[in-house]
Amino acid sequence: MFDSLLRSCRAWFGGEAARRASVPDRWLMVDVETTGLNPAKDRLLAIAAVALNRDPLTNNLRVALGDSFEAVLRQTQPSDKSNILIHHIGAQAQTEGEAPEAALERFRTWVGTSPLLAYHAAFDAGMIHRAYRSHDLSPLNVDWLDIEPLARLFGGNSRAKALDDWLAHFHIECVVRHQAASDAFATAELLLRLWPAMRQETQTWRGVTRLARGAAWIPS
């Protein structure tokens, strides 16, 4: 399901972006909070992301702590209490959040042309795309990459399935699970743990995307 949805999202966000000759050295790890798990009907509540910079000379990857994004999108109606218990964005925070159009355009400016990464990226991409569309904004035209197949390929744990499994496997602490900024930082740390093995296979962004596409076909 996630693979087919991610293929659709690549088309939404511009398939040509994936074929650009340039090699980006700024990658953005993204996480979203939503009113539910259905990209076709649920609403986007928050976006958070943090940049990772790849040194083109050494091929080292590091989190750029000063280069991050976070926004809670204003809601006309807050989500229900059971949903709030998951992501901890209270009713008042939802109704007093940033105007969605402003938040989404601010996100567009911050992203620029950098690729976006996430664990089960199809969901994040689908929710963000739907938010832009629902507010009559043009969609982002950037690459998306799902790091879940890369974790399966390079993580060294055949039993791990969910993000929580990988965080536990690598002893990565997530300060507040299901809080977008905290999840984004923890997932960025996961990519750093995978990177030493990945860099033995490729030195470019295009190589990373090929690895992810190939790993997506490996049974989970």
N, C-alpha and C positions, 0 to 999 in steps of 0.2 A: 504493500500500500504506500509506504513512504517513498519507495523508489519511483513509482509512477507519478506520485504527486510532485516529487522533486523535479522530474522531467518536465512536467507542465509548468512549474515555477520558473525553470530555466527559460522556457519560451516566453513567459510573461515578462521576465526581467531583461529580455533581449539576448537571443542566442548568439548573436555576433560578438557579444562581450567575451564569451568563452573562447573565441578564436583570435583575440587580439595578440599581436606579436610581442607586446611589451610584457615584462616580467615585474609584477608589483612587489614591492618590498614592504608594504604596509598592509597587514591583514587584520580584519576586524571580527572578533568573536562576539556573537550576538546572542541574547536571550530575551524572550518576551514573557509577559504575564497576560492572561486572557480570562474571559468569563467562562471558558470551557474548552473542550478539546476538538470541537468541530469547526474547521476553518471556513466552512460554508455559511455558518450562521452565528458563531460566537464573536465577541468583540475584543479588540485589542485594548488592554488596559495600560500596559507599560512596555517600554523598550529600554534595554541597557546594553552597552557594548564597550569593549576595551580593545585597543589596538595592540597588535604584535608587530614588531619590526624585524625584518630579516636583513642581516648585514650581507650585502652582495659580495664582499671580499672573503669573509670567513664562513659565510652561510650559517652563522649562529642566529638563533631566534630568541627574542626576549619580549616580555610584556612591557609596554610603554605606559607606566602608571599615570603619567600626566596627560595621556591622550585617551579620554573615555567619554562616554555619552550616557545620559540617563534622562528619561522623561516619563511622567505619568500623564496619560491623556484624559482630559476632562470628559466625564460621562454625564449624560442627562439623567440616567437612572443607574444607581450603583448596583453591583452584582449582589447575589444573595449571600447570606451569612456563611453557608457552607463553602462557597467559593472564596470568601474573604479569609476564612481560616486557613486556606491553602497558601495564598500569596501574601497575606497580611497587608494588603492595601485597603484601608478602611473606607467606609462610605463617604466620610467627609473628604478624605484625600482624593477619592475618585471624582466627586462633584466639584472640587476646587482645583483640579489638575490644570495642566496647560491646555490651551485651545488646540484641538487635534491638528488642524491645518498648520498652525505655527510649529507644533512639535514635529510633525512629519517633514516639513520643509527644513527645519533646523537639522533633523537627522540626515536629510538628503545632502545638505551642505557639508556636514561633518564627514559623511561617508566619502563624498567625492567620487572617484573612480576605483576606490579600493574594494577588493572582494570581501564578501561576507561569509562567515563560517558559523556553524552551530551544530549541536548534537541533535540528530534528527531534523536537519535543516529544512526539510519540506514543510514542516509545520510552521516554523518561524517565518519562512518565506511566504507561505500562503496567507498567514495572518497579516503580515505587513503589506503584502500586495492588496489584500482586500480592504485594508484601512485606507490606503491611497485611493483606491477606486471608489470607495464609499464616500469620500470627501471630494470627489471630482478632481483629483490631482493626478498628474502623469506619473506612471510607475518608475521605480528606480531601474536604471539600466546598468546593472553590475553582475558580476559572477556570484554564484552561491556554491558553497561546498559543504557537504555533510561529512563530519569527522567520525561518525559512528562506524562506517566501513573501515576507516583507517585504524581505529582502535582495535577492531577485530583482527586486522592484518598484522599490526605491529605491537599490540598491547601485551601479548604473551599470557592471555587468560581466556581459554576457550569457554569457560562457564559464564563470563561476564556478559550481560545483556543490556541492562539499563545504565544510565549515566551514574547512578548511585553505586553500581557494582564497580565501575572503573575508578571512581573516586576512592572507594574503599581499597581497591587493589593497589593503587599507587599511594595510599595514605595521604590523600589530598583533603584538606579541611575546607569545607564550605561553611562560611560563617553563619549564613541564614539560608537554608535550602528553600527553593521556590521563591526566592527574592531575586529579581532579574539581575541586578548588578552583581550580587554575590555569586549567582550561578554562572554569569558570564566570566568572572574572574577565575572561578574553579575550573570551568571548561577550557579556558586559555591555559591554565596550569596543566591540564590533561594533555593538551597538544604539545606543550613543552616536554612532557615525559615521553611522548611518542616520537618527538623530533629526532633524537639521536639515531634511531633505527631508520626512520624515514629518509634522513639526509644521506644515508648510505645508498639509497636507491635513486634519488633524484636531487638535482640542484636548482630546479626551477618551479615556479608556480604551475606551469602547464604540466610538468611531470607529476606534481602532487595531485592535480585534478585527474590525470590518467590513472594514478594509483587508486584514487577513491572510486572512480568508475569501475575499474577492474575488481576491486574488493567488494563492491556492491553485489556482485554476482555470486560471491562465496556464501553458501548457506550459513545462517546464523544458528 
